[in-house]
Amino acid sequence: MLRKWAPVAVLVGFTGCVSLPHVDPDRACTIPTSSEPAALSVMEKENVTLTGTSFVPGNRVQLLINGPQSFLAMQNAIETARDRIEMESYEFNGAAARQFSALLLQKQAQGVQVFLIYDAWGAMDTPASLFSELRKAGVHVLEYSPFDPLKMTSLDLNKRDHRKMLIIDGKTAIVGGVNVSPVYENRRRPGGITASKPDELPWRDTDVQIDGPVVQLFERLFLKTWQEQKGPAPLPVVEPAVAPVGNERVQAIDGSPRDGNPAIYESLLTAIAASRKSVHLTTGFFAPPPDLAEALECAAKRGVDIELIVPSRSTSNITVAAGRSHYSSLLRAGVQIYERQG
């Protein structure tokens, strides 16, 4: 269920620890596109320049619309592994972590090399015994940015590993927003929303499954993180190029916090600025920096159908309030805003 917002003034003071990305202030509204092919060409050229990585042809992409679909696809993919499994998740906890641990242990026993990266902050509630059991069985486990009481930078939330990625044999990748966490499997209670805590509600997020040559670029991102975080050897070997399996052109963009380069954010901004027909955006946390809000408003004013779906309840109430502080100007520009009830 979605609640549509109408124009209303909302004023909120907001300060936080998350720094804003620095981008070209002129990009938000000044990307000229005369046609759909021209828009796609501009987006590709800009994204390659921003990220240094090319679009790779020959892939097949499948949308996984929610947590249960993603978990099923991940389980099926893991069962097909013959050589290696690389799994990376910000959260790795609860019943979902136990379920995937059992699958990883099973594949490790079959001779498949298994590599797991989890974030120290995101998985702070997970019993150490779960990771010890994996290591004892031969799974290579890496804790991203372990807590160091002597270094306050360990608590910098901009320096955590929020990547969620599963790679199978260098040929299949599942990437997106779904953590290894039971919140994505929560079922809505009969009679509506009755849970009092966010973690008791069903969380909604989306993944994509990608098969084809571009998966090797995702794998190289995993290996780069593994090396920089001094993960235990051995490292898997990236095999020769994978044969094309589809018609989709895909770009693998690194969103790690290692260098402060907001490549994913800049690519999103470019896509909105080059849009001609529609921008449909759903996000779990909506507190747009000024240039992103400007890009949405400019696109709406030039006749692009702009629709946002954001949460009405969240683990971060201050983020919900910060997002709502932008509603008035966005609505005046013609942006349609819907809040998910749950």
N, C-alpha and C positions, 0 to 999 in steps of 0.2 A: 504494500500500500504506500502511495506517495501523497504528500501534501504539497499543493502548489502555493507558492508565496506570491502575494500581491504587493505593490509598492507600499513601503512603510519605513519611517525613519528609525534607525537603530544606531545608537551611539555607544561605542564600547572602547574603553582604554585597554591596550594590549601590550604587554612586554613579555619576552620569552628568551630562552637560551639558544634558540635555533637561529643561525645567521642567515641572512637573505643572500641568494645567489647574485653574483655580479654579471650582468649581460649587457649587450649593446642596447642602450635606451631607445635607439631609433628603429629597432627591428620590429617592435610590437605592431606597428600600423603601416609600415612603409615597404612591404614586399609586393611589387607589382606583378599581377598575373592577368593575362588577357584571355586565357582559356583553361580548361581542365588539364590538358597535357602540359601547358606552360606551368601551371601550379605544381604539378607533380615533378616536373623538371627542376623547378626552383627549390622545392623541398629536398630533392635528392642532392642537388649541388650544395645547398647550404649545410645539410646534415653531414655530408662527406667532409666539407671544409671544417665544420665544428669539431668533428670526432676523429677524423683521420682514418675512418674505416669505411669500406665500400659496401654497397648493396650487393648481395650474393643471389644469383638466380637459381632456379631449380628446386625450390622447397615446397613442402606441403604444410599448411597451417590449419589447425583445428581449434575453435574456440571452446573453452571449458568454462561454463557459465557460473559455477559456484564451487564451494568447497567439496561437497560430496562427489561431483563430477571430476574434480581435480584429483582427489584422493584415489578414486577408482582408476583413473588414467595412470597415475603414478604407480599404483600397485601392479597394474597390467604391464607397464613398461619395465619395472624392476624384475618381474618374473621372466621377461624375455632376454635379460642380460646374459651375455656369454663371455664377455671379456672384462668389462670394468663398469663401475657405477660411481658417479660423482654427485654428491648431494650437498646442498648448501641451504641453510634456513636460519633466519633471524631467531625465531622461536623453535624449540624442539622439546615439547613438553606434553604431559598428560597421557591419556589413553592413546592418542595419535602417535606420540613418540614411541610408546611401547609397541604399538602395532608395526610401525615402520622398522623399529629395531629388530623385531623378530624376522621381518622379511630380509633385512640386510644381513643378519646372522645366517639365515638360510642360504643366501647367495654366496656369502663368504665360504661357507662349508662346501659349496659346490665348486670352489676354485676361482670364483669371480673376485677381482680386486675391488674393494669397496673403500671409498674415501668420503668422509663426512666433515663438513664445517658447520659449526653452530656459533652463535654470538653469546658471549659471556653474560651480557645484560639480558638479552631476550630469553635465554634459557636458564636464568638464575634460580628458578624454582625446581628445576629438574634434578632428581637425586644423582649424586656423583656415581652411585653404583651402576646406573644405566650405562654411562659412558665407559666405566671400568669393564663391564661385561663385554661391550663391543670391542674394546682394545684387547682384552684377554683372548678373544676369539680371532684376532688378527685384522679387525677393521682398523683402518688408519683414521684417527679422529683428531680434529684440530679445533681448539677453542679460540675463537676470534677475539683478540684484544682482552686477555684475562685481566681481572682487576688487580691493580697494584696500589696498595695503600700509600705508597710513597710518591705516586704520580696522580695528581688530581685529573690530569687529562684523560685518564681511563674512563672517567664518567662523562666525557663529552658526547652528547647524544648525536652530534653530527659525525662522530667517528666510530659509529657502530656499523655492523654488516647487516643491512636490511635486505640483502639479495635473497630471493627464493628461487632455487634452480635445481633441477634434476637432469642429469645427462647420462644417457645409456649408450655405451659402446661407441661414443663419438658420433652417433647417427640420429639420436632422438633427444630433444630437450623439452622440458616443461618449465616454463618461466611465468612469473606474474606476481600476484599479491598474496597468495595463500601460504600461510605458515604451516609448519607441522604442529598443529594445535587442535584440541577438540572443540574449540569455539565454533569452528566452521561446520561442525556436524550437529550442533544444537538444533533441536526441533522446536518450532513455534508451538506454544501451549494452546490447547483448546480454549476458546473464549477470548483470545487476544493477548496483548502484552501484559504479563503479570510479573515478570522478573524484576527485581529491584537492582541487580548488579549487571553491568554491561557484559561481564563474562558469562552470564547465564542466558543471554539472548543469542539468537542465531546470527553469526557474523556473515556478511555477504562480501565476497571478493571474487576475482576472475583470474584465470590463467589462460595460456595458450600452449598447445603442443606443437612443436616444430620438428619436422623430419626433413633431412636433406643436408646439403653441403655446408650451410651456414652454422650448423651445430658445432663444427670444429672451432669456430670463432668464440662461441660461448664457452667451449671447453678450455680454450686458451685463457679466457678471463678467470675461470676457476683455478687453473694452474698458476696464474700470476698471483692470485691471492694466497694460494697455498705456499708459494715460495716466499712471498714477502712476510708472511706470518710464521715462517720457519716451521712449516708442517713436517711431520715425520715422513721420511722417505719410505718406499720408493715412489717416484712420480710416474704416473702412466705416460705412455708414449702416444702422441697424437699421430694417427695413421695417415696415409696418403688421402688425397681428396675423395670425398664421398660422391657417389654417382647421383645425378639429379633424380628426384622422385615426384616433382610437381612443377607448377608454373609460377609460384610466388617468389617475389624478390624481397629479401629480408636483410635488415641491417642489425647487427649486434652492437649495442651501445653499452659501454661500461659505466655503471652508476656507483662505483665504489667511492668511499670518501677519502681515498689516499692522497689526492692531489688538489682537492677543492675545486675541480673543474665540473660545473653542473651540466654535463653533456646531455643528459636525459631532459632536464628542464629546458635547456636551450632548444632542443629538438621539438619539444612540445610547443614552445612559444612560436617557433618557425612554422609549424603545421597550422596553428591557429591563424597566424598572420597571413598565410597563403591560402586559407580556405575560401571556397567560392559558394558552396551550397549549405553545408551543415557542420557543426561541431557538437557532438554529443559526448559529454564528459561526466564520468562518475568517479568519485574519489572518497576515500575514507576520512581524509583530513583536508579541509578546504580553508586555507588562510592565505589567499593569493598575494604575492608581492605586487607592487604597483604596476610593473610592466605586464604581468600576466592579466591583471584586471583590465588594464588598458587594451590589451590585445583582444580580449573577449568583447569589450564594449565597442571597439572599432569594427570588429567583424559583424556584430549585431547591427550596427548603424548602417553598414553597407549592404544589409539585407540577408546576411547569413543566418540560418536557423541555429540559434545557440540554446542548448538545453543542458542544464546541470542537474545531476542527482547526487545529493550529499546526505549524510546521516542527520537524524534529529536527535539521536542519543549517541554518546561516544565515551571512550575511556578518558578523553580529554575535553572536559566541558569548556575550558578556556579556548580551545581551538574552534569549537562550535560557535562560541560567542564572537571570536575574531572573524570567522567567516561571515556571520550574520551582519557584522558591521559594514560589509561591502555590498549587502543586498540592495540597498536603496539606489546607489548609482548604477549597479548592474541592471536592475529592473527598469530604470528610466531609459537605459540604452536599448532595451528590448530583449535582454537575456531572460530566458525562462528558467526558474529555479524550483526544483522539487526536493522536498526532504523525505527521505525514506522513514516510514514509521516503524521503528524497531532499532 
